[in-house]
Amino acid sequence: MRFSLLKCVIFLAVAITLAACTSSRNATDEPMLHDVALLSDNRDIRLTDLEPYIRQQPQVKWFIRKKDVPLDSVLTAQTAHDLTTAMQNMGYLNAATTIDTTRLKHQKVSLKYHLHPGEPFHIRNLQYDIRDDSIAAFLSRHPEAFILKEGMMFSVNELNNQRKHLTTLLNDNGYYRFHKDFITFTADSTLGSHLVDLTLKLSPWRVGGDTVATRHPVYYVRNVNFAPHAQTSTATLPLRPSVLRENTAIRTGEPYSAADLQKTYNNFARLSAVRYTNVNFSEDPDTTLLDCLIHLNTNKPNTLSFQPEGTNTAGDFGAAASLTYENRNLFHGSEVLTIQLRGAFEAITGLEDYQNQDYKEYSIETKLLFPRLLAPLVSRAYRRRSTASSELSVSYNLQDRPEFHRRLFNGSWRYRWTDAAKHHSYRVDLLDLNYIHMPWISPIFKQEYLDAAGSRNAILRYNYEDLFIMKIGFATTIVKGNHAIKLNVETAGNLLSGISRLTGSSKNTNGQYTLFNIAYAQYAKADFDYSRTVTLAGSNQLALHAALGVAWPYANSRVLPFEKRYFSGGANSVRGWTVRGLGPGKFRGNHGAIDFINQTGDMKLDLSMEYRTHLFWKLAGALFIDAGNIWTMRNYPEQEGGQFHLDNFYEQIAVAYGAGLRLNFSYFILRFDMGMKAVNPAYENSKEHWAIVHPRLSRDFAFHFAVGLPF
């Protein structure tokens, strides 16, 4: 069935390509635009910044296949004009654009826009004409208000940035009615010198059509009041007055601030109890006092949802369902309480001599989210400034399988906050407790996999014992333009180890400290993830991704807990391998039933490059190359060839290539990726090693279905 699906996808791709080729070869009497190029005399000009000004491009692209369109001479001329204007705005005042039209076969036309920027102009003298002495005095105390400097390149974009910067500064300091039209520039260029004498003029305030110039008024906030929105049926707001005050950055007696207004909108937008906010200011006649009225439209506090699921795990069919209750305003402070009950059942086949042939799972998860920082020794003023939230979660999961019964308990307390200005987000796991209890293990499973002399596996046994994990962690995400960096660090067991040593606790027979007769885990783990997208011509993108993770079990642990171990392969890793099908190192799985344990590691490397292009409608395509693997930090006999060695790890990096189709429905993306092995580090012969030269579908192909992009 897998190969039938592959054939259908390949057939669809070929049909689309042939259709595109056929449509591009239709002979017409009018010239057809085949391709467009930008050329520049000056290497300082970034052509990618000017590509959006091209008004006509060949349409629908299938990677490198383009569909020709009728050439529009009006759009061609307008493009040349827009390109020239853009260069002039960049400071190349003598810029010009020429068009080179090349006739090809079959009425096709190739267009080239040649950019001739000329010499850039620079600011020689910079003067300020501030016709308001109060603003002049204010700006003299804020030298950071002026971003234009003598000697810098003359640019319309920089002039607009200066206007915007000054206006924002004044709006944030009481100048409620000030706008950027009060700021103008006069520029005088000396012929042939490429130098500009620039004057910034700030005009005074005039009331209506009055010709008398006065100072710009500084407004102060007199009152701040709250009210339900007109569309809200309730007569009073369901939020505590203290919550309303803490989330309002606008303060009585303070100068008007546009930044405080925006922060107030942002604060209330974070509250789950609030649907939307409307802030209005009204002026007291003949004064410079403002009354602020904040209208809030609130959500219904309680919701109940039911979600059924269907499952199919390696041919074993099952069903699951979850019931979720949510209260968005538990203590009238927009606290969110979520309780989820979940049950699952799966009919397991293929297990002989086991008493129970079914898998059952029941779980309950409770989360309580506070939209503020709950911590001791934190002032109310800091809480008001911060955008942090606090989260308490408790969950219990019960799993009954034919091989074993497992019970999992989790409790955690964490903080999250964001820095909207810098596009940074942070998470601190102050305390995260995990208790794993194995009340029953099938005698057959124990005999065949845990106790049998021929299959003794330290990693396997460790993950079928009771385990206690107490960890702390920190994570951050930094987004800057088309760059994104994620960093996660966590440690476990150090506090318990310190207490055990101070109290002189005894060790068990394995030389481990215990808590409630359970050996607790001790490890350190760090993950780094970097991704970048590069915009190419048209709607094409090149996406780059690199990820590195390292974990080290030490002191009280020789093996990393299974939930914290790395695996490779699958829809978000090296896509020529199935999930958990790659590594560690050059290890080759040979115990199918327990390879899901053996094919894990303490270190992971992922490298990916993906070319993305829009096809038509909501369909997009991709070509990708993936590389990476996992390794163990220690030498485990059951994972032969899996240990990391600096002098030869690069020889064990797996490589895959492939293509994918994506259905983009805006709110979610369905992804179909087809990967092939190129270089296989776990091989028996050279053909298997260099799969790219000796491809074989039955051995090297992997199909992946996923929701969302891989990175």
C-alpha positions as CSV (number, residue, x, y, z in Angstrom):
1,M,0.0,0.0,0.0
2,R,2.9,2.3,0.8
3,F,4.3,2.0,-2.8
4,S,0.9,2.4,-4.3
5,L,0.6,5.7,-2.5
6,L,4.0,6.7,-3.7
7,K,3.1,5.9,-7.3
8,C,0.0,8.0,-7.0
9,V,2.0,11.0,-5.7
10,I,4.6,10.6,-8.4
11,F,1.9,10.4,-11.1
12,L,0.3,13.5,-9.7
13,A,3.6,15.4,-9.7
14,V,4.3,14.3,-13.3
15,A,0.8,15.3,-14.4
16,I,1.2,18.8,-12.9
17,T,4.6,19.2,-14.5
18,L,3.4,18.1,-17.9
19,A,0.4,20.4,-17.6
20,A,2.6,23.3,-16.8
21,C,4.9,22.4,-19.7
22,T,2.0,22.1,-22.1
23,S,0.4,25.4,-21.1
24,S,3.8,27.2,-21.5
25,R,4.1,25.9,-25.1
26,N,0.8,27.2,-26.4
27,A,1.7,29.3,-29.4
28,T,0.1,32.8,-29.4
29,D,0.4,35.9,-31.4
30,E,1.4,38.0,-28.4
31,P,4.8,37.9,-26.7
32,M,4.9,35.7,-23.6
33,L,7.0,36.7,-20.6
34,H,9.4,33.8,-19.9
35,D,11.7,35.1,-17.3
36,V,12.7,38.3,-15.4
37,A,16.1,39.3,-14.1
38,L,17.5,42.2,-12.1
39,L,21.1,43.5,-12.8
40,S,22.9,46.3,-11.0
41,D,26.0,48.4,-11.7
42,N,26.5,48.7,-7.9
43,R,27.2,45.7,-5.7
44,D,26.0,47.6,-2.6
45,I,22.4,47.4,-3.9
46,R,20.7,44.4,-2.5
47,L,18.6,43.0,-5.3
48,T,16.4,41.0,-3.0
49,D,15.1,44.3,-1.5
50,L,14.0,45.5,-4.9
51,E,12.4,42.3,-6.3
52,P,9.0,43.2,-4.7
53,Y,8.8,46.2,-7.1
54,I,8.7,43.9,-10.1
55,R,5.0,44.0,-11.1
56,Q,5.0,41.0,-13.5
57,Q,6.5,37.6,-13.1
58,P,6.0,34.2,-14.8
59,Q,3.3,32.5,-12.8
60,V,2.9,29.0,-11.2
61,K,6.2,27.4,-10.3
62,W,7.0,23.8,-10.0
63,F,10.4,24.1,-8.4
64,I,12.2,25.5,-11.6
65,R,9.3,25.2,-14.0
66,K,7.5,28.5,-14.7
67,K,4.3,29.3,-16.6
68,D,4.7,32.0,-19.2
69,V,2.3,34.9,-19.1
70,P,1.4,37.6,-21.7
71,L,3.8,40.5,-21.6
72,D,2.3,43.7,-20.3
73,S,4.3,46.7,-21.5
74,V,2.5,49.1,-19.1
75,L,3.5,47.0,-16.1
76,T,7.1,46.8,-17.5
77,A,7.3,50.6,-17.7
78,Q,5.8,51.0,-14.3
79,T,8.3,48.5,-12.8
80,A,11.2,50.5,-14.2
81,H,9.7,53.7,-12.8
82,D,9.2,52.1,-9.3
83,L,12.7,50.7,-9.3
84,T,14.2,54.1,-10.1
85,T,12.1,55.7,-7.3
86,A,13.1,53.1,-4.9
87,M,16.8,53.7,-5.6
88,Q,16.3,57.5,-5.2
89,N,14.7,56.9,-1.8
90,M,17.7,54.9,-0.9
91,G,20.0,57.9,-1.5
92,Y,20.9,57.4,-5.2
93,L,19.3,60.6,-6.4
94,N,20.6,60.3,-10.0
95,A,19.4,56.7,-10.4
96,A,18.0,55.3,-13.6
97,T,16.6,52.0,-14.9
98,T,16.9,50.6,-18.4
99,I,15.0,47.7,-19.9
100,D,16.6,45.0,-22.0
101,T,14.1,42.9,-23.9
102,T,15.4,39.7,-25.6
103,R,13.2,37.7,-28.0
104,L,13.3,33.9,-27.6
105,K,11.7,31.1,-29.6
106,H,8.0,30.5,-29.6
107,Q,7.1,34.2,-29.0
108,K,8.9,34.1,-25.6
109,V,10.5,37.2,-24.1
110,S,13.2,37.6,-21.5
111,L,13.2,40.8,-19.5
112,K,16.2,42.3,-17.8
113,Y,16.0,45.4,-15.7
114,H,19.4,47.1,-15.5
115,L,19.8,49.3,-12.4
116,H,22.1,52.3,-12.7
117,P,22.2,53.8,-9.2
118,G,25.1,56.2,-9.8
119,E,26.9,57.7,-6.8
120,P,25.0,57.9,-3.5
121,F,24.4,61.3,-1.8
122,H,25.5,61.9,1.8
123,I,24.4,64.5,4.4
124,R,27.0,67.3,4.7
125,N,25.3,69.7,7.1
126,L,22.4,68.9,9.4
127,Q,20.4,71.6,11.2
128,Y,17.3,71.6,13.3
129,D,14.5,74.2,13.3
130,I,12.4,73.4,16.3
131,R,9.7,76.1,16.5
132,D,8.5,75.1,19.9
133,D,10.7,76.1,22.8
134,S,9.2,73.5,25.2
135,I,9.8,70.7,22.7
136,A,13.3,72.0,22.0
137,A,14.1,72.0,25.7
138,F,12.7,68.5,26.0
139,L,14.7,67.1,23.0
140,S,17.8,68.7,24.4
141,R,17.5,66.3,27.3
142,H,17.0,63.4,25.0
143,P,19.9,63.3,22.5
144,E,18.8,59.7,21.5
145,A,15.8,61.4,19.7
146,F,18.0,62.3,16.7
147,I,19.1,59.3,14.6
148,L,20.2,61.3,11.6
149,K,23.9,62.1,11.6
150,E,26.2,64.2,9.4
151,G,28.2,62.0,6.9
152,M,25.6,59.3,6.7
153,M,24.0,58.4,3.4
154,F,21.0,60.5,2.5
155,S,17.9,58.3,2.4
156,V,14.2,59.0,2.3
157,N,13.7,55.9,4.4
158,E,16.0,57.3,7.1
159,L,14.1,60.6,7.0
160,N,10.8,58.8,7.5
161,N,12.4,56.8,10.4
162,Q,13.5,60.1,12.0
163,R,10.0,61.5,11.8
164,K,8.5,58.3,13.2
165,H,11.1,58.1,16.0
166,L,10.5,61.7,17.1
167,T,6.7,61.4,16.9
168,T,6.8,58.2,19.0
169,L,9.0,59.9,21.7
170,L,6.7,62.9,21.9
171,N,3.5,60.8,22.0
172,D,5.0,58.8,24.9
173,N,5.7,62.0,26.9
174,G,2.3,63.8,27.0
175,Y,2.0,65.2,23.5
176,Y,-1.3,63.5,22.8
177,R,-2.1,65.5,19.7
178,F,1.3,65.5,18.1
179,H,1.6,63.7,14.7
180,K,4.4,63.2,12.2
181,D,3.0,65.8,9.7
182,F,4.4,68.5,12.1
183,I,7.9,67.4,11.0
184,T,9.2,68.3,7.5
185,F,12.6,68.4,5.8
186,T,14.3,70.7,3.4
187,A,17.2,69.4,1.4
188,D,19.7,71.4,-0.6
189,S,22.1,69.5,-2.9
190,T,25.1,71.2,-4.5
191,L,25.3,70.4,-8.1
192,G,27.9,67.7,-8.8
193,S,29.0,67.3,-5.2
194,H,26.7,64.4,-4.1
195,L,26.3,66.2,-0.8
196,V,23.1,67.4,0.8
197,D,22.5,70.1,3.4
198,L,19.5,69.0,5.4
199,T,17.2,70.9,7.8
200,L,14.6,69.2,10.0
201,K,11.7,71.6,10.8
202,L,9.2,71.0,13.6
203,S,6.2,73.3,13.2
204,P,4.4,74.8,16.2
205,W,0.8,74.0,17.3
206,R,-2.1,75.9,15.8
207,V,-5.7,75.6,16.9
208,G,-8.1,74.9,14.0
209,G,-7.6,77.6,11.3
210,D,-5.9,80.0,13.8
211,T,-2.8,81.5,12.3
212,V,-1.3,82.2,15.8
213,A,1.4,79.6,16.6
214,T,1.6,78.3,20.2
215,R,3.3,75.5,22.1
216,H,2.2,72.0,21.6
217,P,0.0,71.1,24.6
218,V,1.1,68.4,27.1
219,Y,-1.9,66.3,28.2
220,Y,-2.3,64.5,31.6
221,V,-4.5,61.7,32.6
222,R,-7.1,62.8,35.1
223,N,-9.4,59.7,35.6
224,V,-9.2,56.0,34.6
225,N,-12.5,54.1,34.7
226,F,-13.7,50.7,33.6
227,A,-17.0,49.5,32.2
228,P,-18.5,46.5,30.5
229,H,-18.7,46.7,26.8
230,A,-22.1,47.7,25.3
231,Q,-22.5,44.2,23.8
232,T,-21.9,42.6,27.3
233,S,-25.1,41.6,29.1
234,T,-23.6,41.9,32.6
235,A,-23.8,45.2,34.4
236,T,-20.6,44.7,36.3
237,L,-17.2,43.4,35.3
238,P,-16.3,39.8,36.5
239,L,-12.7,40.8,37.3
240,R,-11.4,41.9,40.6
241,P,-10.5,45.7,40.8
242,S,-6.9,44.8,41.7
243,V,-6.6,42.8,38.5
244,L,-8.0,45.7,36.5
245,R,-5.5,48.1,38.0
246,E,-2.5,45.8,37.7
247,N,-3.1,45.3,34.0
248,T,-3.7,49.0,33.3
249,A,-0.4,50.8,32.4
250,I,-2.3,54.2,32.1
251,R,-1.9,56.1,35.4
252,T,-3.8,59.0,36.8
253,G,-1.8,62.2,37.2
254,E,0.8,61.0,34.6
255,P,1.4,62.4,31.2
256,Y,-0.4,60.7,28.3
257,S,1.8,57.9,26.8
258,A,1.0,56.0,23.6
259,A,3.3,53.2,24.9
260,D,1.3,52.9,28.1
261,L,-1.9,52.7,25.9
262,Q,-0.4,49.9,23.8
263,K,0.8,48.0,26.9
264,T,-2.7,48.2,28.4
265,Y,-4.1,46.6,25.2
266,N,-1.4,43.9,25.4
267,N,-2.0,43.2,29.1
268,F,-5.8,42.7,28.7
269,A,-5.3,40.7,25.5
270,R,-3.3,38.2,27.7
271,L,-6.3,37.6,30.0
272,S,-8.4,34.6,28.9
273,A,-11.4,36.1,30.6
274,V,-11.3,39.1,28.2
275,R,-12.5,38.8,24.6
276,Y,-11.4,42.3,23.5
277,T,-10.7,45.8,24.9
278,N,-11.6,49.3,23.7
279,V,-9.8,52.3,25.3
280,N,-11.2,55.8,24.8
281,F,-9.8,59.2,25.8
282,S,-12.0,62.3,26.2
283,E,-10.7,65.8,26.6
284,D,-12.0,68.1,29.2
285,P,-12.8,71.4,27.3
286,D,-10.4,74.3,27.7
287,T,-7.9,72.1,29.7
288,T,-5.2,69.6,28.9
289,L,-6.7,66.8,31.0
290,L,-7.8,63.5,29.6
291,D,-10.4,61.1,31.0
292,C,-9.8,57.4,30.1
293,L,-12.6,54.9,29.9
294,I,-11.7,51.2,29.3
295,H,-14.5,49.0,27.9
296,L,-14.0,45.3,28.4
297,N,-15.9,42.5,26.6
298,T,-15.5,39.3,28.5
299,N,-15.7,35.6,27.5
300,K,-18.0,33.0,29.0
301,P,-16.2,31.6,32.0
302,N,-16.9,27.9,31.5
303,T,-16.5,25.6,28.5
304,L,-16.8,21.8,28.0
305,S,-15.4,19.9,25.0
306,F,-15.4,16.3,23.9
307,Q,-12.9,15.0,21.4
308,P,-13.0,11.4,20.0
309,E,-9.9,9.9,18.3
310,G,-9.1,6.8,16.2
311,T,-5.7,5.1,16.4
312,N,-3.8,2.6,14.3
313,T,-0.4,1.5,15.7
314,A,1.4,-1.0,13.4
315,G,-2.0,-2.4,12.4
316,D,-3.5,-2.5,15.9
317,F,-6.7,-0.5,15.8
318,G,-8.1,1.4,18.8
319,A,-10.1,4.4,20.0
320,A,-9.6,7.2,22.4
321,A,-11.7,10.0,23.8
322,S,-11.0,13.1,25.9
323,L,-13.3,15.3,27.9
324,T,-12.0,18.8,28.8
325,Y,-13.4,21.3,31.2
326,E,-12.1,24.9,31.3
327,N,-12.8,27.8,33.6
328,R,-11.3,31.0,32.3
329,N,-11.9,33.1,35.4
330,L,-11.6,30.8,38.4
331,F,-10.8,33.4,41.1
332,H,-12.1,36.5,39.2
333,G,-8.5,37.3,38.1
334,S,-8.6,35.5,34.7
335,E,-7.0,32.4,36.2
336,V,-7.5,29.4,33.8
337,L,-8.4,26.0,35.3
338,T,-8.2,23.1,32.8
339,I,-9.2,19.5,33.7
340,Q,-8.9,16.8,31.0
341,L,-10.0,13.2,31.3
342,R,-8.8,10.8,28.7
343,G,-9.3,7.2,28.0
344,A,-7.9,4.9,25.3
345,F,-8.3,1.3,24.2
346,E,-6.3,-0.7,21.6
347,A,-6.7,-4.3,20.5
348,I,-3.1,-5.6,20.4
349,T,-2.4,-8.6,18.1
350,G,0.6,-10.8,17.5
351,L,1.5,-11.4,21.2
352,E,1.6,-15.0,22.1
353,D,1.3,-16.5,25.6
354,Y,0.3,-13.2,27.2
355,Q,-2.9,-13.3,29.3
356,N,-4.3,-9.9,28.3
357,Q,-4.3,-8.9,24.6
358,D,-5.5,-5.3,25.0
359,Y,-4.0,-1.9,25.8
360,K,-5.9,0.4,28.1
361,E,-5.0,3.9,29.2
362,Y,-6.7,6.4,31.6
363,S,-5.4,9.8,32.5
364,I,-6.3,13.0,34.3
365,E,-4.5,16.2,33.8
366,T,-5.1,19.4,35.7
367,K,-3.6,22.8,35.0
368,L,-4.0,26.1,36.8
369,L,-2.6,29.2,34.9
370,F,-2.2,32.5,36.7
371,P,-1.7,35.5,34.2
372,R,0.8,37.1,36.6
373,L,4.0,36.3,38.4
374,L,3.4,34.5,41.7
375,A,6.6,34.5,43.6
376,P,7.8,35.7,47.0
377,L,9.9,38.9,47.3
378,V,8.5,40.4,44.1
379,S,7.1,43.9,44.3
380,R,3.7,44.8,43.0
381,A,5.3,47.4,40.7
382,Y,7.4,44.7,39.1
383,R,4.5,42.4,38.7
384,R,2.6,45.2,37.0
385,R,5.5,45.8,34.5
386,S,6.1,42.1,33.8
387,T,4.2,40.0,31.2
388,A,4.9,36.7,33.1
389,S,2.4,33.9,33.9
390,S,2.7,31.1,36.5
391,E,1.5,27.6,35.9
392,L,0.7,24.7,38.3
393,S,0.1,21.3,36.7
394,V,-0.7,17.9,38.1
395,S,-1.3,14.7,36.1
396,Y,-1.8,11.0,36.6
397,N,-1.5,8.4,33.9
398,L,-2.4,4.7,34.1
399,Q,-1.3,2.3,31.4
400,D,-2.1,-1.4,31.2
401,R,-0.4,-3.4,28.5
402,P,-0.1,-7.2,28.0
403,E,3.6,-6.9,28.9
404,F,3.4,-4.5,31.9
405,H,1.4,-2.0,33.9
406,R,2.8,1.5,34.2
407,R,1.7,4.4,36.4
408,L,3.0,8.0,35.9
409,F,2.6,11.0,38.1
410,N,3.8,14.5,37.2
411,G,3.6,17.7,39.1
412,S,5.3,21.0,38.1
413,W,5.5,24.7,38.8
414,R,6.8,27.0,36.0
415,Y,6.9,30.6,34.9
416,R,6.6,32.0,31.4
417,W,7.2,35.5,30.1
418,T,7.9,37.4,26.9
419,D,9.7,40.4,25.8
420,A,7.5,41.6,22.9
421,A,9.9,44.4,21.9
422,K,12.7,41.9,21.3
423,H,10.6,38.9,20.3
424,H,12.0,36.8,23.1
425,S,10.2,34.3,25.2
426,Y,11.3,32.5,28.3
427,R,10.3,29.5,30.5
428,V,11.6,28.6,33.9
429,D,10.7,25.1,35.3
430,L,11.1,25.9,39.0
431,L,10.1,22.4,40.0
432,D,9.2,19.4,37.9
433,L,8.5,16.1,39.6
434,N,8.0,12.8,37.7
435,Y,7.3,9.5,39.4
436,I,7.2,6.3,37.3
437,H,5.8,3.1,39.0
438,M,5.8,-0.4,37.5
439,P,3.4,-2.4,39.7
440,W,3.3,-5.4,37.4
441,I,5.5,-6.9,34.7
442,S,4.4,-10.0,32.8
443,P,6.5,-13.0,33.8
444,I,7.0,-13.9,30.1
445,F,8.2,-10.3,29.2
446,K,10.5,-10.4,32.3
447,Q,11.9,-13.8,31.4
448,E,12.5,-13.1,27.7
449,Y,13.8,-9.5,27.8
450,L,14.9,-8.5,31.3
451,D,16.3,-11.6,32.9
452,A,17.4,-13.8,30.0
453,A,21.2,-14.2,29.9
454,G,21.2,-13.7,26.1
455,S,19.4,-10.4,26.1
456,R,20.5,-8.6,29.3
457,N,20.2,-4.9,28.5
458,A,21.0,-2.2,31.1
459,I,19.1,0.4,29.2
460,L,16.0,-1.8,28.9
461,R,16.0,-2.9,32.5
462,Y,16.5,0.7,33.8
463,N,13.3,1.8,32.0
464,Y,11.2,-1.0,33.5
465,E,12.1,-0.1,37.1
466,D,10.4,2.5,39.4
467,L,12.0,5.9,38.8
468,F,11.8,9.3,40.4
469,I,12.9,12.5,38.5
470,M,13.1,15.9,40.1
471,K,14.3,18.5,37.7
472,I,14.7,22.2,37.1
473,G,15.1,23.9,33.7
474,F,15.3,27.0,31.6
475,A,14.2,27.6,28.0
476,T,14.3,30.6,25.7
477,T,13.2,31.4,22.2
478,I,14.7,34.3,20.3
479,V,13.2,35.4,17.0
480,K,14.9,38.1,14.9
481,G,13.6,38.6,11.4
482,N,13.9,35.3,9.6
483,H,16.3,33.8,12.3
484,A,15.0,31.8,15.2
485,I,17.1,30.3,18.1
486,K,15.8,28.0,20.8
487,L,17.8,27.0,23.9
488,N,16.8,24.5,26.6
489,V,18.8,23.5,29.7
490,E,17.7,21.2,32.5
491,T,19.2,19.3,35.4
492,A,17.8,16.6,37.6
493,G,18.8,15.1,40.9
494,N,21.4,17.6,42.1
495,L,19.3,19.0,45.0
496,L,18.4,15.5,46.1
497,S,22.0,14.4,45.8
498,G,23.1,17.3,48.0
499,I,20.5,16.5,50.6
500,S,21.5,12.8,50.6
501,R,25.2,13.6,51.1
502,L,24.5,16.2,53.9
503,T,22.2,13.8,55.7
504,G,24.6,10.8,55.2
505,S,22.0,8.7,53.5
506,S,22.9,5.1,52.7
507,K,23.1,3.7,49.2
508,N,21.3,0.7,47.7
509,T,23.0,-2.4,46.4
510,N,23.7,-0.6,43.1
511,G,25.6,2.2,44.8
512,Q,22.7,4.7,44.4
513,Y,21.0,7.1,46.8
514,T,17.3,6.5,47.0
515,L,14.1,8.5,47.9
516,F,11.2,6.4,49.2
517,N,13.3,3.3,48.3
518,I,13.5,4.5,44.6
519,A,16.8,5.5,43.0
520,Y,16.3,9.0,41.6
521,A,17.7,10.1,38.3
522,Q,20.6,12.5,38.0
523,Y,21.6,14.1,34.7
524,A,22.2,17.4,32.8
525,K,20.8,18.1,29.4
526,A,21.2,21.0,26.9
527,D,19.5,21.5,23.5
528,F,20.3,24.2,20.9
529,D,18.1,24.7,17.8
530,Y,18.7,27.3,15.0
531,S,16.5,27.9,11.9
532,R,16.6,30.4,9.2
533,T,14.5,31.1,6.0
534,V,16.0,32.8,3.0
535,T,13.5,34.4,0.6
536,L,14.4,33.7,-3.1
537,A,12.7,34.8,-6.3
538,G,8.9,34.8,-6.2
539,S,7.4,32.7,-3.5
540,N,10.4,30.4,-3.2
541,Q,12.2,30.0,0.1
542,L,15.3,28.2,1.3
543,A,14.9,26.9,4.9
544,L,18.0,26.0,6.9
545,H,18.0,24.2,10.2
546,A,20.6,22.9,12.7
547,A,20.0,21.3,16.1
548,L,22.4,19.9,18.7
549,G,21.4,18.1,21.9
550,V,23.6,16.6,24.6
551,A,22.6,14.8,27.8
552,W,24.9,13.3,30.5
553,P,23.8,10.9,33.2
554,Y,26.1,11.0,36.1
555,A,26.6,10.3,39.9
556,N,23.3,8.5,40.8
557,S,22.6,7.4,37.2
558,R,24.5,5.5,34.5
559,V,21.6,5.5,32.0
560,L,19.4,8.5,30.9
561,P,15.7,8.0,31.5
562,F,13.9,6.9,28.4
563,E,11.7,10.0,28.2
564,K,14.9,12.2,28.1
565,R,16.8,10.1,25.5
566,Y,17.2,11.3,21.9
567,F,16.0,9.4,18.8
568,S,16.6,10.0,15.1
569,G,14.5,9.5,12.0
570,G,10.9,10.4,11.3
571,A,9.0,13.4,9.9
572,N,11.0,16.0,11.8
573,S,14.5,14.5,11.7
574,V,16.5,12.6,9.0
575,R,13.5,11.7,6.8
576,G,15.1,8.8,5.0
577,W,14.5,6.7,8.1
578,T,11.4,5.9,10.0
579,V,10.8,7.1,13.6
580,R,13.5,5.7,15.9
581,G,15.0,3.9,12.9
582,L,18.4,5.6,12.9
583,G,21.4,5.2,15.3
584,P,23.0,5.4,17.6
585,G,26.2,5.8,15.6
586,K,26.6,2.8,13.3
587,F,24.5,0.5,15.5
588,R,22.3,-1.8,13.5
589,G,19.1,-3.0,15.2
590,N,18.7,-6.7,15.4
591,H,16.2,-7.2,18.2
592,G,13.0,-5.8,16.6
593,A,10.9,-6.1,19.8
594,I,13.3,-3.9,21.9
595,D,15.0,-1.8,19.3
596,F,12.8,1.1,20.3
597,I,14.9,1.1,23.5
598,N,18.2,0.4,21.8
599,Q,17.9,3.0,19.1
600,T,18.1,5.9,21.5
601,G,21.0,8.0,22.6
602,D,22.5,10.8,24.8
603,M,23.5,13.1,22.0
604,K,21.8,14.2,18.8
605,L,22.8,16.2,15.7
606,D,20.3,17.3,13.0
607,L,21.1,19.3,9.9
608,S,18.5,20.1,7.2
609,M,18.2,22.2,4.1
610,E,14.8,22.5,2.4
611,Y,13.7,24.3,-0.8
612,R,10.1,25.4,-0.6
613,T,7.9,26.6,-3.4
614,H,4.2,27.4,-4.0
615,L,2.6,25.3,-6.7
616,F,-1.1,26.3,-7.0
617,W,-4.2,26.8,-4.9
618,K,-3.2,25.7,-1.3
619,L,-0.6,23.2,-2.5
620,A,3.1,23.7,-2.0
621,G,6.1,21.5,-2.7
622,A,9.6,21.0,-1.2
623,L,12.9,19.4,-1.9
624,F,15.1,18.5,1.1
625,I,18.4,17.2,2.2
626,D,18.7,15.9,5.9
627,A,21.8,14.8,7.8
628,G,22.4,13.7,11.4
629,N,22.4,10.9,13.9
630,I,22.4,10.1,17.6
631,W,25.1,8.7,19.8
632,T,25.6,7.5,23.4
633,M,28.0,9.2,25.7
634,R,29.0,5.9,27.4
635,N,29.8,2.6,25.9
636,Y,26.8,0.3,26.3
637,P,27.5,-3.3,25.1
638,E,23.9,-3.7,23.8
639,Q,24.4,-0.6,21.5
640,E,27.6,-1.7,19.7
641,G,29.1,1.1,17.6
642,G,26.8,3.7,19.2
643,Q,29.3,5.7,21.4
644,F,30.4,9.2,20.3
645,H,34.1,9.6,19.4
646,L,35.4,13.0,18.3
647,D,37.8,11.5,15.8
648,N,35.3,9.5,13.7
649,F,31.7,10.7,14.5
650,Y,31.5,12.5,11.1
651,E,31.8,9.1,9.4
652,Q,28.6,8.1,11.1
653,I,26.5,11.0,10.0
654,A,23.5,9.7,8.0
655,V,22.3,11.6,4.9
656,A,18.9,11.5,3.3
657,Y,17.1,13.4,0.4
658,G,13.6,13.6,-0.8
659,A,10.6,15.6,-1.8
660,G,7.3,16.6,-0.2
661,L,3.9,18.1,-0.8
662,R,2.1,20.4,1.7
663,L,-1.5,21.4,2.0
664,N,-1.6,24.9,3.6
665,F,-5.0,25.7,5.2
666,S,-3.7,28.7,7.0
667,Y,-4.6,27.5,10.5
668,F,-2.8,24.2,9.9
669,I,-0.5,22.5,7.4
670,L,-0.8,18.8,6.2
671,R,2.6,17.5,5.2
672,F,3.5,14.5,3.1
673,D,7.3,13.8,2.8
674,M,9.0,11.1,0.9
675,G,12.6,10.4,1.9
676,M,15.4,8.2,0.6
677,K,18.6,7.1,2.3
678,A,21.7,8.6,0.7
679,V,24.4,7.6,3.1
680,N,23.7,4.9,5.7
681,P,26.2,4.6,8.6
682,A,24.7,1.2,9.7
683,Y,25.5,-1.0,6.8
684,E,26.6,-4.5,5.9
685,N,28.0,-3.8,2.4
686,S,29.1,-0.9,0.3
687,K,25.8,-0.8,-1.6
688,E,23.9,-0.3,1.6
689,H,26.4,2.3,2.8
690,W,26.2,4.4,-0.4
691,A,22.5,4.1,-1.0
692,I,22.4,7.2,-3.2
693,V,24.5,5.3,-5.8
694,H,22.6,2.0,-5.3
695,P,19.0,3.0,-4.4
696,R,16.4,0.4,-3.5
697,L,12.9,1.4,-2.6
698,S,12.1,-1.5,-0.3
699,R,15.2,-0.8,1.7
700,D,15.8,3.0,1.5
701,F,12.4,4.6,1.2
702,A,10.4,6.2,4.1
703,F,7.0,8.0,3.8
704,H,6.0,10.5,6.4
705,F,2.7,12.2,7.2
706,A,2.7,15.0,9.7
707,V,0.9,18.2,10.7
708,G,3.0,21.4,10.5
709,L,6.4,22.2,8.9
710,P,9.5,20.2,10.1
711,F,11.2,23.4,11.3
